[in-house]
């Protein structure tokens, strides 16, 4: 770098508030000779994920039929789950009713036995 170029660069870098120690820390731009050259003969390999990407897009008709098949599958699955849920809810309701009736029967039996004990204590 020649002296006039260096002075011009210094004038560009010097602004109010810049200390001389800061000038040393500033990096100079590299000239073309300072940049290491990379070999250009190395072939670039495609990644595995790039190899898996299809080069052509499927036709819109094929895409439409695939999406319709997926819709039918998910619709059928949802209907099956709904039927299963309805059956399970019916069983739960039935079991709750049985439990309620059983507890009422037990309560009446307990009430009868307590009433009988109370009557025997009175006598």
DALINDA-V695965 format. One record per backbone hydrogen bond with DSSP energy under -0.5 kcal/mol. NH is the residue of the N-H (numbers start at 1). CO is the residue of the C=O. E is the energy in kcal/mol with one decimal. If there is no record, write none. Layout:
nh->{NH/NH}
co->{CO/CO}
e->{E/E}
//
This chain:
nh->{6/7/8/9/10/11/12/13/14/15/18/19/22/23/24/25/26/34/35/43/51/52/53/63/64/65/66/67/68/69/70/71/72/73/74/75/76/77/78/79/80/81/82/83/84/85/86/87/88/89/90/91/92/93/94/95/96/97/98/99/100/101/102/103/104/105/106/107/108/109/110/111/112/113/114/115/116/117/118/119/120/121/122/123}
co->{2/3/4/5/6/7/8/9/10/13/15/17/19/19/20/21/22/31/31/41/47/48/49/59/60/61/62/63/64/65/66/67/68/69/70/71/72/73/74/75/76/77/78/79/80/81/82/83/84/85/86/87/88/89/90/91/92/93/94/95/96/97/98/99/100/101/102/103/104/105/106/107/108/109/110/111/112/113/114/115/116/117/118/119}
e->{-2.4/-2.6/-2.2/-2.4/-2.4/-2.3/-1.7/-1.8/-2.5/-0.6/-2.1/-0.5/-0.7/-1.1/-1.0/-0.9/-1.2/-1.0/-0.8/-0.6/-1.7/-1.3/-0.7/-2.4/-2.4/-2.4/-2.3/-2.4/-2.4/-2.2/-2.1/-2.3/-2.5/-2.3/-2.6/-2.5/-2.5/-2.4/-2.3/-2.3/-2.4/-2.3/-2.2/-2.5/-2.5/-2.4/-2.4/-2.4/-2.3/-2.6/-2.1/-2.2/-2.5/-2.5/-2.4/-2.7/-2.5/-2.2/-2.4/-2.4/-2.4/-2.6/-2.7/-2.5/-2.1/-2.4/-2.4/-2.3/-2.4/-2.1/-2.5/-3.0/-2.5/-2.2/-2.7/-2.7/-2.4/-2.3/-2.7/-2.2/-2.3/-2.2/-1.6/-1.7}
//
